């Protein structure tokens, strides 16, 4: 009887389980669907957050990085001497030249200089006419900053040992960054061989153009980097690090490890470009094309062929318009003045003498002459001469200060004894 009762109870439980099985199955299915939807919603939320961060990073761009050098309390302040530079430039324009022949003057070109045959050529000719020893550094401008720093270090040592004179450096754009890197990284080897540095329109703190192009975590960052790698590495045969080294992140890392020596004579020169409508029609000479000599036929027994020298044709491009549009973009987006590529705040080396001229000059002005020249304005060669003259004045002041401090220390030691 007991077995029969247990059997009936078991049967009843089985029947109940069978009756509730659809309910249990539906409950489990519901929980499974709910968990699946929760996972999908979480993934979608993460995806939307990533998109939001990319959009935010793209929209903010370099707004937090521009001018960062001026916000670091450990860096020494700059000193403006624009007025003195203008005075020296006036002397140079009037034929009064003060640069001595006791130095070697080394000009360091900037990015893509290997594709710019006229880069610093007129400046070197101008210096040679003054009887000065002047060289244009033969570097691969599309190489990384550290690569060019080593090349320049060796170049400076060769000039020093070959001429027996200290070297004064003048770098334009990335050339100024490369020159500063050579001095800071190899200061122990170069401190007795270099006398000073002038940087012209150099992105010492970094460039918003380079940073905005190569910044990770923004919209289409991978695709943009691939395009730039194709352009720089495959077409120009350069190194993507040449552009990457000019981003704010890379400049912050480099300067944290290799700052310029304190007290080293340095002059920083930067400008802003005019965005006036007439600039859009200004053309710049970027190269010379040599036309071949074509033989002339003989007509009626008269030989028309005479020795004719090959003619040179100026190759022009609207670089001024491109710089103006780029500057307008930077001013519209960041409310910052620039020369088209470098923001003024990022072109000042901490502790340097700063020249901030009122004259509107774009980033390519130091490289290429324009089709519309103002004979009343000084050219690039005269500007370089005036800047180097100012640098020598700064170096002399620094030398006098060191001599004065050394003399005071000597007198104090003698007094104590």
C-alpha beads as a LAMMPS data file, in Angstrom:
LAMMPS data file: protein, C-alpha beads

417 atoms
416 bonds

1 atom types
1 bond types

-500.0 500.0 xlo xhi
-500.0 500.0 ylo yhi
-500.0 500.0 zlo zhi

Masses

1 110.0

Atoms # bond

1 1 1 0.000 0.000 0.000
2 1 1 2.801 2.341 0.932
3 1 1 4.550 1.615 -2.353
4 1 1 1.340 2.304 -4.230
5 1 1 0.959 5.626 -2.417
6 1 1 4.518 6.639 -3.179
7 1 1 4.019 5.719 -6.788
8 1 1 0.906 7.839 -7.009
9 1 1 2.696 10.792 -5.400
10 1 1 5.624 10.416 -7.813
11 1 1 3.239 10.247 -10.720
12 1 1 1.460 13.366 -9.512
13 1 1 4.771 15.228 -9.189
14 1 1 5.770 14.168 -12.674
15 1 1 2.451 15.368 -14.014
16 1 1 2.892 18.696 -12.226
17 1 1 6.429 19.075 -13.594
18 1 1 5.139 18.323 -17.046
19 1 1 2.385 20.858 -16.672
20 1 1 4.819 23.553 -15.442
21 1 1 7.592 22.704 -17.957
22 1 1 6.369 25.215 -20.555
23 1 1 6.239 27.870 -17.879
24 1 1 9.776 27.030 -16.698
25 1 1 11.053 26.915 -20.273
26 1 1 9.410 30.233 -21.054
27 1 1 10.953 31.724 -17.914
28 1 1 14.453 30.485 -18.819
29 1 1 14.004 31.683 -22.387
30 1 1 12.877 35.056 -21.139
31 1 1 15.897 35.376 -18.846
32 1 1 18.201 34.329 -21.687
33 1 1 16.696 36.921 -24.047
34 1 1 16.916 39.558 -21.329
35 1 1 20.599 38.780 -20.688
36 1 1 21.262 38.854 -24.436
37 1 1 19.589 42.241 -24.752
38 1 1 21.503 43.520 -21.734
39 1 1 24.788 42.382 -23.307
40 1 1 23.853 43.998 -26.604
41 1 1 22.826 47.212 -24.909
42 1 1 26.110 47.231 -22.953
43 1 1 28.094 46.647 -26.141
44 1 1 26.095 49.318 -27.957
45 1 1 26.672 51.691 -25.043
46 1 1 30.431 51.033 -25.162
47 1 1 30.394 51.519 -28.933
48 1 1 28.510 54.799 -28.611
49 1 1 30.902 55.932 -25.876
50 1 1 33.873 55.184 -28.135
51 1 1 32.247 57.120 -30.967
52 1 1 31.506 59.998 -28.608
53 1 1 35.130 60.057 -27.413
54 1 1 36.367 60.016 -31.019
55 1 1 34.032 62.843 -31.974
56 1 1 35.049 64.790 -28.867
57 1 1 38.756 64.197 -29.567
58 1 1 38.286 65.280 -33.180
59 1 1 36.362 68.418 -32.251
60 1 1 38.745 69.496 -29.463
61 1 1 41.808 68.828 -31.574
62 1 1 44.853 70.602 -30.136
63 1 1 43.010 73.165 -28.036
64 1 1 44.586 71.847 -24.803
65 1 1 48.109 71.621 -26.259
66 1 1 48.699 74.916 -28.045
67 1 1 51.043 77.102 -26.005
68 1 1 51.851 74.392 -23.449
69 1 1 55.477 75.575 -23.208
70 1 1 54.321 78.801 -21.593
71 1 1 52.338 76.923 -18.948
72 1 1 55.243 74.867 -17.564
73 1 1 56.526 76.687 -14.450
74 1 1 59.950 74.996 -14.613
75 1 1 60.753 76.589 -17.986
76 1 1 62.509 79.992 -17.912
77 1 1 60.645 82.990 -19.373
78 1 1 61.452 84.506 -22.742
79 1 1 62.685 88.055 -23.364
80 1 1 61.361 90.071 -26.299
81 1 1 63.788 92.169 -28.360
82 1 1 61.800 92.907 -31.478
83 1 1 62.738 96.581 -31.374
84 1 1 66.465 95.809 -31.324
85 1 1 66.020 93.396 -34.222
86 1 1 64.288 96.104 -36.254
87 1 1 67.230 98.432 -35.563
88 1 1 69.744 95.814 -36.704
89 1 1 67.663 95.053 -39.791
90 1 1 67.714 98.746 -40.664
91 1 1 71.511 98.772 -40.427
92 1 1 71.778 95.701 -42.642
93 1 1 69.410 97.224 -45.215
94 1 1 71.633 100.327 -45.302
95 1 1 74.755 98.270 -45.975
96 1 1 76.140 98.179 -42.430
97 1 1 77.180 94.591 -41.737
98 1 1 78.431 93.443 -38.341
99 1 1 78.717 89.677 -38.715
100 1 1 82.366 88.622 -38.207
101 1 1 84.201 85.974 -40.184
102 1 1 85.312 84.315 -36.963
103 1 1 82.389 81.867 -37.091
104 1 1 81.000 79.278 -39.470
105 1 1 77.351 79.949 -40.330
106 1 1 75.291 76.790 -40.799
107 1 1 71.795 77.012 -42.310
108 1 1 69.468 74.081 -41.548
109 1 1 66.438 73.739 -43.859
110 1 1 63.071 72.354 -42.820
111 1 1 60.681 69.605 -43.844
112 1 1 60.616 68.623 -47.553
113 1 1 63.714 70.731 -48.269
114 1 1 65.054 67.945 -50.495
115 1 1 62.268 68.865 -52.911
116 1 1 62.975 72.606 -52.678
117 1 1 66.050 73.460 -54.776
118 1 1 65.928 77.185 -53.892
119 1 1 65.897 76.643 -50.104
120 1 1 68.430 79.073 -48.489
121 1 1 70.328 79.470 -51.777
122 1 1 69.975 83.271 -51.876
123 1 1 70.919 83.536 -48.202
124 1 1 74.095 81.542 -48.730
125 1 1 75.019 83.719 -51.733
126 1 1 74.410 86.842 -49.645
127 1 1 76.663 85.593 -46.845
128 1 1 79.368 84.548 -49.303
129 1 1 79.406 88.058 -50.799
130 1 1 80.061 89.377 -47.291
131 1 1 83.114 87.120 -47.052
132 1 1 81.498 84.807 -44.495
133 1 1 81.893 81.035 -44.336
134 1 1 78.375 79.717 -44.848
135 1 1 77.028 76.212 -45.446
136 1 1 73.601 74.692 -46.015
137 1 1 73.285 71.484 -44.003
138 1 1 72.902 68.468 -46.266
139 1 1 70.349 66.490 -44.296
140 1 1 67.411 64.321 -45.254
141 1 1 64.743 66.655 -43.975
142 1 1 62.057 63.956 -44.021
143 1 1 64.043 61.881 -41.498
144 1 1 63.155 61.792 -37.807
145 1 1 64.347 64.478 -35.398
146 1 1 66.715 62.105 -33.591
147 1 1 68.222 60.901 -36.879
148 1 1 68.891 64.448 -38.056
149 1 1 70.201 65.433 -34.619
150 1 1 72.994 62.878 -34.983
151 1 1 73.687 63.940 -38.580
152 1 1 73.933 67.591 -37.529
153 1 1 76.163 66.728 -34.576
154 1 1 78.642 65.060 -36.947
155 1 1 78.272 67.923 -39.443
156 1 1 79.054 70.540 -36.786
157 1 1 82.123 68.637 -35.612
158 1 1 83.423 68.359 -39.188
159 1 1 82.995 72.099 -39.733
160 1 1 84.635 72.925 -36.422
161 1 1 87.667 70.717 -36.967
162 1 1 87.915 71.714 -40.644
163 1 1 87.687 75.500 -40.152
164 1 1 88.841 75.876 -36.559
165 1 1 85.869 78.147 -35.854
166 1 1 82.782 77.827 -33.699
167 1 1 79.507 77.251 -35.523
168 1 1 76.429 79.492 -35.442
169 1 1 73.239 77.644 -36.335
170 1 1 70.163 79.032 -38.073
171 1 1 67.283 76.622 -38.600
172 1 1 63.981 77.194 -40.328
173 1 1 60.819 75.228 -39.492
174 1 1 61.720 71.613 -38.644
175 1 1 65.367 72.533 -39.231
176 1 1 65.251 74.577 -36.027
177 1 1 63.809 71.610 -34.145
178 1 1 66.528 69.324 -35.546
179 1 1 69.263 71.813 -34.606
180 1 1 67.943 72.245 -31.061
181 1 1 67.761 68.459 -30.703
182 1 1 71.397 68.103 -31.778
183 1 1 72.514 70.643 -29.169
184 1 1 70.429 69.215 -26.327
185 1 1 71.222 65.544 -27.008
186 1 1 74.940 65.994 -27.692
187 1 1 75.702 68.999 -25.523
188 1 1 78.766 67.370 -23.973
189 1 1 80.332 66.940 -27.420
190 1 1 79.197 70.266 -28.901
191 1 1 79.390 72.819 -26.086
192 1 1 82.857 73.997 -27.180
193 1 1 81.935 73.950 -30.880
194 1 1 78.627 75.846 -31.139
195 1 1 78.127 79.518 -30.284
196 1 1 74.361 79.937 -30.595
197 1 1 71.120 79.040 -32.326
198 1 1 68.472 80.980 -34.254
199 1 1 65.153 79.235 -34.899
200 1 1 62.812 80.717 -37.494
201 1 1 59.139 79.696 -37.516
202 1 1 60.037 76.415 -35.801
203 1 1 57.369 74.258 -34.079
204 1 1 59.527 73.819 -30.979
205 1 1 56.480 73.027 -28.841
206 1 1 54.720 71.082 -31.586
207 1 1 52.389 71.713 -34.492
208 1 1 48.576 71.593 -34.462
209 1 1 48.634 70.590 -38.127
210 1 1 50.784 67.502 -37.457
211 1 1 48.895 66.664 -34.266
212 1 1 45.454 66.981 -35.843
213 1 1 46.492 64.754 -38.738
214 1 1 48.157 61.979 -36.713
215 1 1 46.268 62.061 -33.403
216 1 1 45.100 58.601 -32.322
217 1 1 41.571 58.162 -31.034
218 1 1 39.887 60.556 -33.435
219 1 1 37.606 59.896 -36.397
220 1 1 39.346 58.156 -39.326
221 1 1 42.716 58.217 -37.519
222 1 1 43.886 54.888 -38.980
223 1 1 42.914 55.829 -42.524
224 1 1 44.533 59.262 -42.240
225 1 1 47.787 57.778 -40.969
226 1 1 47.851 55.288 -43.844
227 1 1 47.430 58.110 -46.348
228 1 1 50.258 60.108 -44.740
229 1 1 52.511 57.030 -44.637
230 1 1 51.839 56.499 -48.344
231 1 1 52.614 60.139 -49.113
232 1 1 55.733 60.507 -46.952
233 1 1 57.205 56.996 -47.042
234 1 1 56.335 55.749 -50.528
235 1 1 56.117 58.895 -52.644
236 1 1 58.553 61.292 -50.930
237 1 1 60.775 58.440 -49.640
238 1 1 60.856 59.903 -46.146
239 1 1 60.057 58.739 -42.630
240 1 1 56.594 59.154 -41.096
241 1 1 58.395 59.988 -37.846
242 1 1 59.498 63.297 -39.389
243 1 1 55.883 64.444 -39.106
244 1 1 55.096 62.385 -36.018
245 1 1 57.996 64.030 -34.150
246 1 1 56.288 67.408 -34.550
247 1 1 53.120 66.382 -32.716
248 1 1 52.569 67.808 -29.252
249 1 1 52.824 64.439 -27.515
250 1 1 56.192 63.631 -29.084
251 1 1 57.569 67.116 -28.409
252 1 1 56.533 66.922 -24.753
253 1 1 58.252 63.545 -24.374
254 1 1 61.421 64.708 -26.137
255 1 1 61.794 67.990 -24.247
256 1 1 61.217 66.229 -20.932
257 1 1 64.317 64.135 -21.696
258 1 1 66.411 66.619 -23.694
259 1 1 65.810 70.291 -22.837
260 1 1 68.163 72.920 -24.214
261 1 1 71.003 73.838 -21.814
262 1 1 70.171 76.823 -19.627
263 1 1 71.887 80.007 -20.734
264 1 1 72.665 78.782 -24.251
265 1 1 72.316 81.803 -26.603
266 1 1 69.085 81.295 -28.540
267 1 1 66.847 83.549 -30.622
268 1 1 63.278 82.595 -31.575
269 1 1 61.632 84.295 -34.554
270 1 1 58.001 83.779 -35.525
271 1 1 55.382 85.506 -37.652
272 1 1 51.761 85.419 -38.678
273 1 1 50.384 85.375 -42.193
274 1 1 48.097 87.911 -43.786
275 1 1 44.677 86.575 -44.756
276 1 1 43.805 89.590 -46.900
277 1 1 42.059 88.819 -50.232
278 1 1 45.024 89.943 -52.357
279 1 1 47.180 87.205 -50.813
280 1 1 45.085 84.580 -52.600
281 1 1 46.431 85.787 -55.953
282 1 1 50.084 85.933 -54.868
283 1 1 52.361 83.351 -56.459
284 1 1 55.697 82.036 -55.125
285 1 1 58.771 80.968 -57.087
286 1 1 59.485 77.378 -56.079
287 1 1 62.053 76.288 -58.677
288 1 1 63.731 77.017 -62.013
289 1 1 63.075 74.935 -65.109
290 1 1 65.876 75.031 -67.671
291 1 1 64.590 75.148 -71.245
292 1 1 66.657 73.166 -73.785
293 1 1 68.300 74.881 -76.767
294 1 1 66.576 74.022 -80.039
295 1 1 68.554 74.196 -83.341
296 1 1 67.194 76.581 -85.985
297 1 1 66.978 75.661 -89.686
298 1 1 68.951 77.276 -92.549
299 1 1 66.819 79.590 -94.726
300 1 1 67.999 80.818 -98.173
301 1 1 71.519 79.841 -97.352
302 1 1 71.525 81.934 -94.212
303 1 1 72.512 79.985 -91.129
304 1 1 70.234 81.105 -88.326
305 1 1 71.935 78.923 -85.761
306 1 1 73.858 80.975 -83.259
307 1 1 75.185 80.044 -79.850
308 1 1 72.141 80.390 -77.652
309 1 1 72.382 79.739 -73.930
310 1 1 69.709 77.716 -72.194
311 1 1 66.907 79.776 -70.752
312 1 1 65.551 79.442 -67.234
313 1 1 61.835 79.515 -66.571
314 1 1 60.524 80.362 -63.122
315 1 1 58.201 77.696 -61.705
316 1 1 55.491 79.284 -59.572
317 1 1 52.808 77.972 -57.209
318 1 1 50.105 79.590 -55.026
319 1 1 51.890 78.816 -51.745
320 1 1 50.893 82.127 -50.169
321 1 1 47.233 81.325 -50.778
322 1 1 47.648 77.868 -49.237
323 1 1 49.345 79.334 -46.158
324 1 1 46.616 81.965 -45.815
325 1 1 43.853 79.360 -45.969
326 1 1 45.636 77.163 -43.427
327 1 1 46.140 80.128 -41.101
328 1 1 42.483 81.082 -41.455
329 1 1 41.526 77.523 -40.482
330 1 1 43.726 77.623 -37.360
331 1 1 42.423 81.030 -36.344
332 1 1 38.816 79.970 -36.907
333 1 1 39.211 76.707 -34.995
334 1 1 41.613 77.663 -32.195
335 1 1 41.557 81.478 -32.230
336 1 1 45.349 81.451 -32.555
337 1 1 47.610 83.407 -34.893
338 1 1 49.995 81.416 -37.064
339 1 1 52.155 81.555 -40.171
340 1 1 49.957 78.921 -41.792
341 1 1 51.680 75.906 -40.216
342 1 1 53.133 76.964 -36.851
343 1 1 51.215 78.764 -34.106
344 1 1 53.162 81.710 -32.677
345 1 1 52.953 80.449 -29.086
346 1 1 54.635 77.156 -30.038
347 1 1 57.590 78.817 -31.791
348 1 1 59.197 80.349 -28.682
349 1 1 61.975 78.373 -26.991
350 1 1 61.852 78.852 -23.196
351 1 1 64.598 81.207 -22.034
352 1 1 65.296 82.529 -25.528
353 1 1 65.330 86.028 -26.960
354 1 1 62.092 86.393 -28.922
355 1 1 61.476 88.442 -32.057
356 1 1 57.803 89.085 -32.885
357 1 1 57.697 91.287 -36.000
358 1 1 54.511 93.033 -37.088
359 1 1 55.197 92.300 -40.743
360 1 1 52.891 89.631 -42.160
361 1 1 54.962 86.670 -43.362
362 1 1 53.816 83.133 -44.111
363 1 1 55.698 79.939 -43.324
364 1 1 57.099 79.566 -46.842
365 1 1 58.407 83.131 -47.031
366 1 1 61.866 82.176 -45.779
367 1 1 62.096 79.534 -48.489
368 1 1 60.566 81.018 -51.620
369 1 1 60.471 84.529 -52.990
370 1 1 57.106 85.915 -54.013
371 1 1 56.049 87.202 -57.398
372 1 1 55.061 90.537 -55.826
373 1 1 58.117 91.976 -54.093
374 1 1 58.111 95.143 -52.068
375 1 1 61.477 96.807 -52.592
376 1 1 60.991 98.699 -49.337
377 1 1 60.909 95.454 -47.340
378 1 1 63.943 93.417 -46.362
379 1 1 64.406 90.009 -47.946
380 1 1 65.081 86.667 -46.264
381 1 1 68.870 87.026 -46.507
382 1 1 68.851 90.351 -44.678
383 1 1 66.478 88.978 -42.047
384 1 1 68.821 86.056 -41.398
385 1 1 71.802 88.393 -41.130
386 1 1 70.001 90.634 -38.630
387 1 1 68.884 87.648 -36.550
388 1 1 72.403 86.231 -36.387
389 1 1 73.749 89.667 -35.450
390 1 1 71.228 89.798 -32.612
391 1 1 72.293 86.295 -31.578
392 1 1 75.924 87.391 -31.308
393 1 1 74.882 90.295 -29.096
394 1 1 73.021 87.854 -26.857
395 1 1 76.042 85.562 -26.774
396 1 1 78.335 88.441 -25.847
397 1 1 76.016 89.435 -22.999
398 1 1 75.957 85.857 -21.761
399 1 1 79.760 85.691 -21.958
400 1 1 80.138 88.986 -20.053
401 1 1 77.724 87.737 -17.389
402 1 1 79.712 84.533 -16.937
403 1 1 82.959 86.502 -16.723
404 1 1 81.426 88.830 -14.128
405 1 1 80.158 85.922 -12.035
406 1 1 83.528 84.185 -12.280
407 1 1 85.306 87.383 -11.210
408 1 1 82.955 87.826 -8.247
409 1 1 83.549 84.235 -7.148
410 1 1 87.318 84.757 -7.380
411 1 1 87.158 87.950 -5.298
412 1 1 84.974 86.270 -2.672
413 1 1 87.435 83.379 -2.372
414 1 1 90.366 85.788 -2.013
415 1 1 88.484 87.755 0.647
416 1 1 87.684 84.614 2.623
417 1 1 91.338 83.549 2.612

Bonds

1 1 1 2
2 1 2 3
3 1 3 4
4 1 4 5
5 1 5 6
6 1 6 7
7 1 7 8
8 1 8 9
9 1 9 10
10 1 10 11
11 1 11 12
12 1 12 13
13 1 13 14
14 1 14 15
15 1 15 16
16 1 16 17
17 1 17 18
18 1 18 19
19 1 19 20
20 1 20 21
21 1 21 22
22 1 22 23
23 1 23 24
24 1 24 25
25 1 25 26
26 1 26 27
27 1 27 28
28 1 28 29
29 1 29 30
30 1 30 31
31 1 31 32
32 1 32 33
33 1 33 34
34 1 34 35
35 1 35 36
36 1 36 37
37 1 37 38
38 1 38 39
39 1 39 40
40 1 40 41
41 1 41 42
42 1 42 43
43 1 43 44
44 1 44 45
45 1 45 46
46 1 46 47
47 1 47 48
48 1 48 49
49 1 49 50
50 1 50 51
51 1 51 52
52 1 52 53
53 1 53 54
54 1 54 55
55 1 55 56
56 1 56 57
57 1 57 58
58 1 58 59
59 1 59 60
60 1 60 61
61 1 61 62
62 1 62 63
63 1 63 64
64 1 64 65
65 1 65 66
66 1 66 67
67 1 67 68
68 1 68 69
69 1 69 70
70 1 70 71
71 1 71 72
72 1 72 73
73 1 73 74
74 1 74 75
75 1 75 76
76 1 76 77
77 1 77 78
78 1 78 79
79 1 79 80
80 1 80 81
81 1 81 82
82 1 82 83
83 1 83 84
84 1 84 85
85 1 85 86
86 1 86 87
87 1 87 88
88 1 88 89
89 1 89 90
90 1 90 91
91 1 91 92
92 1 92 93
93 1 93 94
94 1 94 95
95 1 95 96
96 1 96 97
97 1 97 98
98 1 98 99
99 1 99 100
100 1 100 101
101 1 101 102
102 1 102 103
103 1 103 104
104 1 104 105
105 1 105 106
106 1 106 107
107 1 107 108
108 1 108 109
109 1 109 110
110 1 110 111
111 1 111 112
112 1 112 113
113 1 113 114
114 1 114 115
115 1 115 116
116 1 116 117
117 1 117 118
118 1 118 119
119 1 119 120
120 1 120 121
121 1 121 122
122 1 122 123
123 1 123 124
124 1 124 125
125 1 125 126
126 1 126 127
127 1 127 128
128 1 128 129
129 1 129 130
130 1 130 131
131 1 131 132
132 1 132 133
133 1 133 134
134 1 134 135
135 1 135 136
136 1 136 137
137 1 137 138
138 1 138 139
139 1 139 140
140 1 140 141
141 1 141 142
142 1 142 143
143 1 143 144
144 1 144 145
145 1 145 146
146 1 146 147
147 1 147 148
148 1 148 149
149 1 149 150
150 1 150 151
151 1 151 152
152 1 152 153
153 1 153 154
154 1 154 155
155 1 155 156
156 1 156 157
157 1 157 158
158 1 158 159
159 1 159 160
160 1 160 161
161 1 161 162
162 1 162 163
163 1 163 164
164 1 164 165
165 1 165 166
166 1 166 167
167 1 167 168
168 1 168 169
169 1 169 170
170 1 170 171
171 1 171 172
172 1 172 173
173 1 173 174
174 1 174 175
175 1 175 176
176 1 176 177
177 1 177 178
178 1 178 179
179 1 179 180
180 1 180 181
181 1 181 182
182 1 182 183
183 1 183 184
184 1 184 185
185 1 185 186
186 1 186 187
187 1 187 188
188 1 188 189
189 1 189 190
190 1 190 191
191 1 191 192
192 1 192 193
193 1 193 194
194 1 194 195
195 1 195 196
196 1 196 197
197 1 197 198
198 1 198 199
199 1 199 200
200 1 200 201
201 1 201 202
202 1 202 203
203 1 203 204
204 1 204 205
205 1 205 206
206 1 206 207
207 1 207 208
208 1 208 209
209 1 209 210
210 1 210 211
211 1 211 212
212 1 212 213
213 1 213 214
214 1 214 215
215 1 215 216
216 1 216 217
217 1 217 218
218 1 218 219
219 1 219 220
220 1 220 221
221 1 221 222
222 1 222 223
223 1 223 224
224 1 224 225
225 1 225 226
226 1 226 227
227 1 227 228
228 1 228 229
229 1 229 230
230 1 230 231
231 1 231 232
232 1 232 233
233 1 233 234
234 1 234 235
235 1 235 236
236 1 236 237
237 1 237 238
238 1 238 239
239 1 239 240
240 1 240 241
241 1 241 242
242 1 242 243
243 1 243 244
244 1 244 245
245 1 245 246
246 1 246 247
247 1 247 248
248 1 248 249
249 1 249 250
250 1 250 251
251 1 251 252
252 1 252 253
253 1 253 254
254 1 254 255
255 1 255 256
256 1 256 257
257 1 257 258
258 1 258 259
259 1 259 260
260 1 260 261
261 1 261 262
262 1 262 263
263 1 263 264
264 1 264 265
265 1 265 266
266 1 266 267
267 1 267 268
268 1 268 269
269 1 269 270
270 1 270 271
271 1 271 272
272 1 272 273
273 1 273 274
274 1 274 275
275 1 275 276
276 1 276 277
277 1 277 278
278 1 278 279
279 1 279 280
280 1 280 281
281 1 281 282
282 1 282 283
283 1 283 284
284 1 284 285
285 1 285 286
286 1 286 287
287 1 287 288
288 1 288 289
289 1 289 290
290 1 290 291
291 1 291 292
292 1 292 293
293 1 293 294
294 1 294 295
295 1 295 296
296 1 296 297
297 1 297 298
298 1 298 299
299 1 299 300
300 1 300 301
301 1 301 302
302 1 302 303
303 1 303 304
304 1 304 305
305 1 305 306
306 1 306 307
307 1 307 308
308 1 308 309
309 1 309 310
310 1 310 311
311 1 311 312
312 1 312 313
313 1 313 314
314 1 314 315
315 1 315 316
316 1 316 317
317 1 317 318
318 1 318 319
319 1 319 320
320 1 320 321
321 1 321 322
322 1 322 323
323 1 323 324
324 1 324 325
325 1 325 326
326 1 326 327
327 1 327 328
328 1 328 329
329 1 329 330
330 1 330 331
331 1 331 332
332 1 332 333
333 1 333 334
334 1 334 335
335 1 335 336
336 1 336 337
337 1 337 338
338 1 338 339
339 1 339 340
340 1 340 341
341 1 341 342
342 1 342 343
343 1 343 344
344 1 344 345
345 1 345 346
346 1 346 347
347 1 347 348
348 1 348 349
349 1 349 350
350 1 350 351
351 1 351 352
352 1 352 353
353 1 353 354
354 1 354 355
355 1 355 356
356 1 356 357
357 1 357 358
358 1 358 359
359 1 359 360
360 1 360 361
361 1 361 362
362 1 362 363
363 1 363 364
364 1 364 365
365 1 365 366
366 1 366 367
367 1 367 368
368 1 368 369
369 1 369 370
370 1 370 371
371 1 371 372
372 1 372 373
373 1 373 374
374 1 374 375
375 1 375 376
376 1 376 377
377 1 377 378
378 1 378 379
379 1 379 380
380 1 380 381
381 1 381 382
382 1 382 383
383 1 383 384
384 1 384 385
385 1 385 386
386 1 386 387
387 1 387 388
388 1 388 389
389 1 389 390
390 1 390 391
391 1 391 392
392 1 392 393
393 1 393 394
394 1 394 395
395 1 395 396
396 1 396 397
397 1 397 398
398 1 398 399
399 1 399 400
400 1 400 401
401 1 401 402
402 1 402 403
403 1 403 404
404 1 404 405
405 1 405 406
406 1 406 407
407 1 407 408
408 1 408 409
409 1 409 410
410 1 410 411
411 1 411 412
412 1 412 413
413 1 413 414
414 1 414 415
415 1 415 416
416 1 416 417
